[in-house]
Amino acid sequence: MFDPHSIPADPTAVNVLAGRGFEYRQIDPADEAGLQAWVQAETRGFHHARPEAPEMRRALQVARQRNVRGVYDLSAHDAHLPVATIDGWPSGLSVPGGRSVDAWAVSGVTVSPTHRRRGIARALLEAQLRYAKEAGAALAMLTATEATIYGRFGFSPAASAATVHVDRRRAHWIGPESPGRVQFVEPADLIGKAPAIARRAVARTPGEIDRWPGMLERHLGLVDPSTRESRAVRVARYDDVAGQTQGFVAFRVVRQPDEPGAVECDLFVAASDDAERALWRFLVEQDFVTEIRVRLRSVDEPLPWLLEDPRAVSLHEVGDHLWLRIIDPVAALSAREYGASGTLTLEVGDPLRHAAGTFVLDVAGDGRAEVRPAEETTDAAAGQFRSGRRSRPQAAHGLRLDARELASIYLGGTRASVLARAGRITELAPGSLALADRLFHAPRTPHLSIWF
Ligand SMILES: CC(C)(COP(=O)(O)OP(=O)(O)OC[C@H]1O[C@@H](n2cnc3c(N)ncnc32)[C@H](O)[C@@H]1OP(=O)(O)O)[C@@H](O)C(=O)NCCC(=O)NCCS
């Protein structure tokens, strides 16, 4: 496993930031005070309250597993607090076909309002892309607070999510019975087996990323079990007929005194279709509640098809969620399985150079691809193709697109033909878009169910 602490500081970032009077530092996992200051700065950067001791302990545990970096203004009043934060770590990303591709997750991106718009985030993000490359990642990935920040660095939306609302009074179940059983469990009794179930759920859904140690504890209310919020967490698990746990949900019922409540669920993990159906049924058939709200669900849930009245279900906060940045097109494209066979040339532009080039995607009947760079040379710096001999024969299928568009079609969440209609992909021979749509189609709509 690649050690995220082994990456030396990016010299460009060091120099750019030093030129503006700042120090760019990696924080040693053993430097307790340094990490605490980093967590305080990151928490403030996201406009959250100062963490209490248990939450700080959890944040430190997570930070120690990552490459944590800060930018320091030594002339500031609180010079030990970074004015900017970022962290990154290697993580698997599930792709169509059930495999996981090596990716580099980026998180904790904040710049203090006192130091914004001086190019600090740009220096940090561009360095992260180089770290991703150094770590051997095929892609970099993140979730974004605002959709306007990351496109300039080559990131683009690749998997979406929505909050599913269900009107309890209209939720009459007509779906099949799941053969196993659902039962309540105390969060502490589930935590031992929860990571393995989550791993299997992640593997079957393109767009999901590996969970990190400590993540499930937080959702299960185990970080500080004494708080009112933690004590409100209820957990139910689904066991199959063999007694194996195949899924679980963690939820709260929020309600005013003497009024029916609403179910709020932030953690819905299903490693089988039976588990998914049984847990949905459990959530939507609760009495003395009017509404069920489940966050970060797929935009393509089977739930409406399981209820007599599909209009009991509505989607809210529908939008982009996982953002990808292609770093190594050959590794990324080779990792996934494809929806059809055929050969497609991709002429990829990338102003930041990482993904630029021409690549031939050759998919066999079993959906596996052989991917190779074409002989074509590119002027990667400008993200433009030089005129000259093309390795792509006149009639062969091909697309011209940027790394951003490649990121958006990669998991099958957006069709190439839609991006072509938006003027963002050029079809190089008739029929190429239709072929690309068939190739990149994924049987399961990509979906990411966590923030990171
Ligand atoms: C987003 C944030 C990190 C940007 O930091 P910054 O140091 O001000 O960004 P930079 O000065 O390096 O800006 C780089 C480019 O991004 C643009 N940009 C930065 N933040 C932006 C935003 N929120 N919306 C739109 N554009 C933004 C800048 O205009 C600049 O564009 P240009 O290079 O084309 O001129 C900072 O505003 C912040 O901490 N926000 C609150 C926390 C947050 O939302 N973090 C993102 C987590 S996903």
The ligand as a Tripos MOL2 file, in Angstrom:
@<TRIPOS>MOLECULE
LIG
   48    50     1     0     0
SMALL
NO_CHARGES

@<TRIPOS>ATOM
      1 C1        -12.6980   27.5190   -2.4540 C.3       1 LIG1
      2 C2        -11.4730   28.1460   -1.7940 C.3       1 LIG1
      3 C3        -10.6210   27.0220   -1.2250 C.3       1 LIG1
      4 C4        -10.6930   28.9280   -2.8480 C.3       1 LIG1
      5 O1         -9.4760   29.3830   -2.3130 O.3       1 LIG1
      6 P1         -8.6490   30.6250   -2.9450 P.3       1 LIG1
      7 O2         -7.2790   30.5280   -2.4220 O.co2     1 LIG1
      8 O3         -9.4120   31.8640   -2.7390 O.co2     1 LIG1
      9 O4         -8.6350   30.2430   -4.4930 O.3       1 LIG1
     10 P2         -7.5690   30.8020   -5.5590 P.3       1 LIG1
     11 O5         -7.2210   32.2210   -5.2360 O.co2     1 LIG1
     12 O6         -6.4310   29.8630   -5.6830 O.co2     1 LIG1
     13 O7         -8.4380   30.7450   -6.8570 O.3       1 LIG1
     14 C5         -8.1400   29.9230   -7.9730 C.3       1 LIG1
     15 C6         -9.1960   30.1540   -9.0040 C.3       1 LIG1
     16 O8        -10.4400   29.6240   -8.5370 O.3       1 LIG1
     17 C7        -11.4380   30.6480   -8.5180 C.3       1 LIG1
     18 N1        -12.2690   30.3660   -7.3450 N.ar      1 LIG1
     19 C8        -11.8200   30.1090   -6.1130 C.ar      1 LIG1
     20 N2        -12.8640   29.8580   -5.3050 N.ar      1 LIG1
     21 C9        -13.9610   29.9660   -6.0290 C.ar      1 LIG1
     22 C10       -15.3340   29.8410   -5.7380 C.ar      1 LIG1
     23 N3        -15.7610   29.5490   -4.4920 N.pl3     1 LIG1
     24 N4        -16.2120   30.0080   -6.7340 N.ar      1 LIG1
     25 C11       -15.7750   30.3050   -7.9850 C.ar      1 LIG1
     26 N5        -14.4710   30.4520   -8.3170 N.ar      1 LIG1
     27 C12       -13.5810   30.2830   -7.3400 C.ar      1 LIG1
     28 C13       -10.6770   31.9380   -8.4310 C.3       1 LIG1
     29 O9        -11.4340   33.0090   -8.9260 O.3       1 LIG1
     30 C14        -9.4630   31.6320   -9.2940 C.3       1 LIG1
     31 O10        -9.8520   31.6710  -10.6500 O.3       1 LIG1
     32 P3         -8.7820   31.9740  -11.7960 P.3       1 LIG1
     33 O11        -7.5630   31.1760  -11.5100 O.co2     1 LIG1
     34 O12        -9.4980   31.5640  -13.0320 O.co2     1 LIG1
     35 O13        -8.5110   33.4500  -11.6950 O.co2     1 LIG1
     36 C15       -11.8850   29.1000   -0.6560 C.3       1 LIG1
     37 O14       -12.7670   30.0530   -1.1780 O.3       1 LIG1
     38 C16       -12.5630   28.4500    0.5200 C.2       1 LIG1
     39 O15       -11.9110   28.0570    1.4640 O.2       1 LIG1
     40 N6        -13.9180   28.3280    0.5380 N.am      1 LIG1
     41 C17       -14.6400   27.8120    1.6790 C.3       1 LIG1
     42 C18       -14.4090   26.3200    1.9060 C.3       1 LIG1
     43 C19       -14.7360   25.5280    0.6760 C.2       1 LIG1
     44 O16       -15.8300   25.5930    0.1440 O.2       1 LIG1
     45 N7        -13.7610   24.7410    0.1970 N.am      1 LIG1
     46 C20       -13.9170   23.8720   -0.9410 C.3       1 LIG1
     47 C21       -14.0940   22.5050   -0.4160 C.3       1 LIG1
     48 S1        -14.6900   21.3670   -1.6280 S.3       1 LIG1
@<TRIPOS>BOND
     1     1     2 1
     2     2     3 1
     3     2     4 1
     4     2    36 1
     5     4     5 1
     6     5     6 1
     7     6     7 2
     8     6     8 1
     9     6     9 1
    10     9    10 1
    11    10    11 2
    12    10    12 1
    13    10    13 1
    14    13    14 1
    15    14    15 1
    16    15    16 1
    17    15    30 1
    18    16    17 1
    19    17    18 1
    20    17    28 1
    21    18    19 ar
    22    18    27 ar
    23    19    20 ar
    24    20    21 ar
    25    21    22 ar
    26    21    27 ar
    27    22    23 1
    28    22    24 ar
    29    24    25 ar
    30    25    26 ar
    31    26    27 ar
    32    28    29 1
    33    28    30 1
    34    30    31 1
    35    31    32 1
    36    32    33 2
    37    32    34 1
    38    32    35 1
    39    36    37 1
    40    36    38 1
    41    38    39 2
    42    38    40 1
    43    40    41 1
    44    41    42 1
    45    42    43 1
    46    43    44 2
    47    43    45 1
    48    45    46 1
    49    46    47 1
    50    47    48 1
@<TRIPOS>SUBSTRUCTURE
     1 LIG1         1 GROUP 0 **** ****
